[in-house]
Amino acid sequence: MGITVIIPTYKEPEHLELCIKSALENAADLANVEVVVYVDGTQEINQKVIDQYKDRVKFLVASQNAGMCRGMNVAISFAHQEYCLIINDDHVLAQNWDQELLKHVQPNRILIPNTIE
């Protein structure tokens, strides 16, 4: 069982970099994790992060701002794993996040991790 982490982003390259780093470095089984980032019309602002992670992350870059919901929908169509986890670009994933999340996955259920903001 694998997880695709979907991260829609707009104008937060510093947060995005930390988010991607936590998803990749804190996964217990990186072989079953893929990261898809939807850059919503702000490629120039996010280019440094794109260049840094282009070999480990799938970046989808929109030519103009289309909104977070559009970004999530587009990114989901590029997911190759059995499960999808959608997180904001300012979230940080904890150590072994993938194993902990998969403990709670059940057939015909929707699991929505909430955050307190």
C-alpha positions as CSV (number, residue, x, y, z in Angstrom):
1,M,0.0,0.0,0.0
2,G,1.3,3.4,-1.0
3,I,0.4,7.0,-0.5
4,T,0.5,10.0,-2.8
5,V,1.0,13.2,-0.9
6,I,-0.6,16.1,-2.8
7,I,0.5,19.6,-2.0
8,P,-1.2,22.5,-3.7
9,T,0.9,25.7,-3.4
10,Y,0.8,29.3,-4.3
11,K,3.2,31.8,-2.9
12,E,4.9,30.1,0.0
13,P,8.3,28.6,-1.2
14,E,9.8,28.6,2.3
15,H,6.9,26.6,3.7
16,L,6.7,24.4,0.6
17,E,10.3,23.4,0.9
18,L,9.9,22.4,4.6
19,C,6.7,20.5,3.8
20,I,8.3,18.5,1.0
21,K,11.4,17.8,3.1
22,S,9.2,16.4,5.9
23,A,7.2,14.2,3.6
24,L,10.3,12.7,2.1
25,E,12.6,12.5,5.1
26,N,10.0,11.4,7.7
27,A,8.5,8.6,5.7
28,A,9.2,5.2,7.1
29,D,8.9,3.5,3.6
30,L,9.9,6.0,0.9
31,A,9.5,3.3,-1.8
32,N,5.7,3.6,-1.2
33,V,5.4,7.3,-1.1
34,E,5.2,9.8,-3.9
35,V,4.8,13.6,-3.7
36,V,2.9,15.6,-6.2
37,V,3.0,19.4,-6.0
38,Y,0.6,21.6,-7.8
39,V,2.1,25.1,-8.3
40,D,-0.8,27.4,-8.9
41,G,0.5,30.0,-11.3
42,T,3.6,31.0,-9.3
43,Q,6.4,29.1,-10.9
44,E,8.9,32.0,-10.7
45,I,8.5,32.3,-6.9
46,N,8.7,28.6,-6.4
47,Q,11.5,27.8,-9.0
48,K,14.2,27.3,-6.4
49,V,12.2,24.6,-4.6
50,I,11.2,23.0,-8.0
51,D,14.8,22.8,-9.0
52,Q,15.9,21.4,-5.7
53,Y,13.3,18.6,-5.6
54,K,12.6,18.0,-9.3
55,D,14.2,14.5,-9.2
56,R,12.1,13.3,-6.3
57,V,8.8,15.2,-6.7
58,K,6.3,15.5,-9.5
59,F,5.6,19.2,-10.1
60,L,2.6,20.3,-12.0
61,V,2.8,24.0,-12.9
62,A,-0.2,26.0,-13.9
63,S,0.4,28.9,-16.2
64,Q,-2.1,31.0,-14.2
65,N,-3.8,31.0,-10.8
66,A,-6.7,28.6,-10.9
67,G,-7.3,28.0,-7.1
68,M,-6.6,25.4,-4.5
69,C,-9.5,23.1,-5.4
70,R,-8.5,23.0,-9.1
71,G,-5.0,22.2,-8.0
72,M,-6.1,19.3,-5.8
73,N,-8.3,17.8,-8.5
74,V,-5.6,18.1,-11.2
75,A,-2.9,16.6,-8.8
76,I,-5.1,13.6,-7.9
77,S,-5.3,12.6,-11.5
78,F,-1.5,12.2,-11.4
79,A,-1.4,10.0,-8.3
80,H,-0.1,6.5,-8.8
81,Q,-0.5,5.2,-5.2
82,E,-3.5,3.5,-3.6
83,Y,-4.2,6.3,-1.2
84,C,-4.0,10.1,-1.4
85,L,-3.1,12.5,1.4
86,I,-3.8,16.2,0.6
87,I,-2.0,18.7,2.8
88,N,-1.4,22.4,2.8
89,D,2.0,23.6,1.8
90,D,2.7,24.9,5.3
91,H,2.2,21.5,7.0
92,V,5.1,19.4,8.4
93,L,4.7,15.6,8.6
94,A,6.0,13.8,11.7
95,Q,8.4,10.9,11.8
96,N,6.9,7.7,10.3
97,W,3.8,9.6,9.2
98,D,3.1,7.1,6.4
99,Q,3.0,4.0,8.7
100,E,0.9,5.8,11.3
101,L,-1.6,6.9,8.6
102,L,-1.9,3.5,7.0
103,K,-2.8,2.0,10.4
104,H,-6.1,3.8,10.2
105,V,-7.0,3.2,6.6
106,Q,-10.0,0.9,6.1
107,P,-11.9,-0.2,3.0
108,N,-14.8,2.1,2.0
109,R,-13.8,4.8,4.5
110,I,-12.6,8.3,4.1
111,L,-9.8,9.4,6.4
112,I,-9.3,13.1,6.8
113,P,-6.5,14.2,9.0
114,N,-7.5,17.5,10.5
115,T,-5.2,20.3,11.5
116,I,-5.7,23.0,14.1
117,E,-4.9,26.4,12.7
